[in-house]
Amino acid sequence: MKTFDSNEHPHRRYNPLTGEWILVSPHRSKRPWQGQKEAVSGNTLPAYDPECYLCAGNVRSNGEQNADYKDVYIFDNDFPALLNDEMPSEINTDPLFRYRPERGINRVVCFSPEHNLTIPEMELDAIEKIVSAWTQQYLDLGGKDFINHVQIFENKGAVMGCSNPHPHGQIWAQSSIPTQVEKTQKNLDRYYQKNKSSLLQDYLEHELKRKERIVLENEHFVVLVPFWAIWPYETMIISKRHFGSLISMSNEEKSAFAAAMKSITVKYDNLFETSFPYSSGIHQAPTDKAAHPEWHFHMHFYPPLLRSASVKKFMVGYEMLGEAQRDITPEKSAEILRQLPDTHYKKR
């Protein structure tokens, strides 16, 4: 009888943040690929694009003009998914056709006036300004009486649905707790009530001892491939100290967080020597005015690339009907990322 080897044999892993399972099939990583390949852009972007609606001084599609900004620039999204209007509605009690109005605010965060500059190629002080801007937005939006959650995120690259290559992210603030956050909320709280400690702090202590999935760390943050990762090179940035949101960070922690973001995104770009696409986002305590000792600050990176700059991971078939599945193990992807240079490939 064969002995089980998690690097060779199929198995399922549990995600304690969401309460969901993922199927891991490491033997499938050896299969040949004859599927779709994404086009890799070889175009060199200019530092300023007169047609870009996010570049400094340009007029956006709604006729408003951007300020001649020099670092971070924030404005209300011209095409918001949520509206800042209170909509009275009849109480809906039908168990099969439930709905309710959702109120919120969407903002765009331009990271830099330079059209061709992404986070891995920015100077550290420029990234620190982004972190400071995020902090202020969390305070500003979260302080409104109808906002109960503030989601800060970035979609980088056309393959992730980004409609403009200018370096930017978004903030969606809304009156409800979104589904994925609500799942995490319930599991963090259940663990905290049972153990009187942070789930992610306990998890991080074990990861630091094992050192199997650690990609990099500094004094205040750890970047790792989660044990339950779905995407091939998925990572999390987790704070070493237990706190719930950006507003609890010291200045030293803000600098260390910016450094961690730069370091992992440089490694991403170096992996296939391309501007690496991803969706990233911060998970932090809701702004519903309740105490949330169970929350532990962390940031997710979900990159789609699988084998090269042109081959991506698709979520189809079994993954849509059954559960998430991956081929390369989290331990292997962490090893690959860990061994990559810390200097951006364009500067070597």
PyMOL commands that set and color helices and strands:
alter all, ss='L'
color gray80, all
select helices_A, chain A and resi 26-30+119-121+124-142+158-160+179-195+199-210+246-248+251-272+318-321+330-338+345-347
alter helices_A, ss='H'
color red, helices_A
select strands_A, chain A and resi 11-15+20-24+73-76+104-110+149-156+168-174+214-217+221-224+235-239+278-283+298-302+305-308+311-312+324-326
alter strands_A, ss='S'
color yellow, strands_A
deselect
rebuild
show_as cartoon
